[in-house]
Amino acid sequence: MQNESPPISADQYARYRRHLTLPELGLAGQQRLLAGSVLLVGAGGLGCPAALYLAAAGVGRIGLVDDDTVSASNLQRQILYSTRDIGRSKLEVAGERLSALNPDLRIDLHATRLDSTNALALFSDYDVIVDGTDNFPTRYLTNDACVLLGKPNVYGSIFRFEGQASVFDARRGPCYRCLYPEPPPPGAVPSCAEGGVLGILPGTIAMIQATETLKLLTGIGTSLIGRLLHYDALELCFREFRLQKDPACPLCGEKRSIHALIDYEGFCGMPAREGPAAGEVAVCSASELARRRTAGEALFLLDVREADEVETARIEGAHWIPLGQLEARLRELDGMKSKPVVVHCHHGGRSEKAARLLLAHGFPNVENLEGGIEAWSLTVDPRVPRY
């Protein structure tokens, strides 16, 4: 898995002394860490604490993949960043912090969005992949790339007060597809922005991921391969579920049908569209919406987010009805049936549901704002706060 173990310098001996005195780890284990390499997919709630502890532990090479900037809403849980970093590249800040924590290490910063064109090349150069993503297309992409390359995938996920962790390694146990053969329908699982997350929760799950990563690199202990650990912060309890490899898994099963990376947006029900096909909701980009509003088009903008989201950020002139109340309040919109209706939420999942509801109730011209208010802030009006 690793390169030849480097010698320990006097400064490193002082830094890692508490590791060196552990019989299970010792000098050989620390040398394996220094020779090891880890790629963290995402520098957010999970990636931040995991990166800090892996750097402190002496993992010799750490890579991070992310293309986002720091926003105020990140600071409640993404502990690599501070208030003065708002607006800066996450990777730029992460590189500074990790290098200051442990200058012996090599820090690779991949300021890009992970996709099917770059995942195999990025993953191939690292021993362990740590999945700190928050969306299903990237989770499936990470899993599939790891299986195709024979890499361990240290998985973690969080939502509200609960989290999960496991290690997927198809060479020795199940992969993510064995547990979740199909993704949920778009919008069925709220994002952390929509459902919230206890700020300290990612730290608990990330520490499990970091622990499993160190064990994989050093070969000590019993891995979470074949086990899923569920954590409930409100009850402060852990439950363990045994996982079995699925013989029918299309990726790692007995009769594989997936031999290359696929279109993961499409697989998860979010295909790119040039125009609406039968049964699809028309989409409108943020820049196109801005152009149409500037041109004076008599369209109706409907915001279906929750109250706290609207208090945080809103598009001027949007009419607000939360998605959960929309069907009961359709009469309020009767006068809008003659106008184009553009529906938006945070990223586009809930607004697609709302658009389908309106179409089913006789609204003839309904569009979904692609990328939601997030896209509006990024491409049209940066004064609208991101969250």
Steps between C-alpha positions, in 0.01 A plus 500: 500500500782740584843614403816403688479616861707816562729529801381694805684828567568637848225761457254233386595279790402783735178574310377140481635375835152404625457282193843344533427382853192304389607137456233443235628794294858585590774610266394272216142624514605865501726439203206347314295811574776727373521291183121492455271717290136594547260690274208676668205560267346819637642760738174556689352379827660154480813590308614779733540305827619189318772699322616664823540171685658317208753780463570501874546122495770528234338365183775597259287613208149642522294606200177699508243536221261795520406798286300705750564820694447561870159638598371613838272197534804269477654630822256318731667167418788536250779557748785566256354845429447822694294815455781681321506222237148566369514530123838328466563168330453216746806323365719807532407534865524125564848486349620780727353346814622147436849612404521712815385204711757261353755647255654155434206390287422534132160666448343462154219743418267394217280805441252325274161335506533123507336336199525199273775659291749552783415261785710204388808714438465676835434185703769285340784682676375452859486203738167582669202708387291675769146589390388824661238588238144613559323393181409169340658542155844556654455215750425255221783641289745466791389145568519391137842654443633328815365161391642533149841597641500257794516779761338507846221757535463639853137609502318748722169682484310736731149640534341699782603304814607171339798369311636185335847367435647194332788383286410368156764284336371266232815289522411395855131581544202692362505831314261792541277364222457174693338705777319754281443351151292799389506866605188656652281714272627857455392714794388204712791543743543863612848645496663624820412853392134400478479266800773644721787330678633518855831680461705255705357189329742505201790495746383172651455328164821650358698367796371152423605547138845625603541208742412248229740670261791472744417135559495429126837671449668326792325161484400501866164423660176376347360702211138608451500304172173306498352711779294821503517713814197720572527784753208678668625816672173572682497158663881480501498145378670297229347210311692263279357326194673210327525538123532227241634522149211489253561226240272693263683832543552639148841637598668243727266199476535172318362632169625855472326731257685822594856508370557874473384823661156619390289817498430533873275804475281302264520184713376700799214653303659835421580486128618810322221629279499716193122506500214318669405159368164342565437480873795724587495842662643784295805663654614860501859601579573781741653715226199442275262594782697820561487586130124444481434708810717784369310486171177552693341162434187454713606183675424384853785385727395256773727417795416165670773494767451504878465813713854496644643471150300798378622703796858414405477577127236582245461613140329837490142481376450128562168384648551260790296186573684208668479176305312326781223762482485541124218259414276644773566857381468457124203736489738784578659438162188472284570836341847383391387226262530735205864583582821301479571371853863444602538303824814501711639349821858467625648269235204392284369176652199628693412749229481217246242330723309829525513548123355154443224576750410821316499325163270231641257771616467670165780755493606480135836680503722400795880496517749396766789736579805285431734500800256703710593810695854362529545539124342846515755610761794348313417622151265801527500680835786428744331728755253219566660300786593137441419247771 
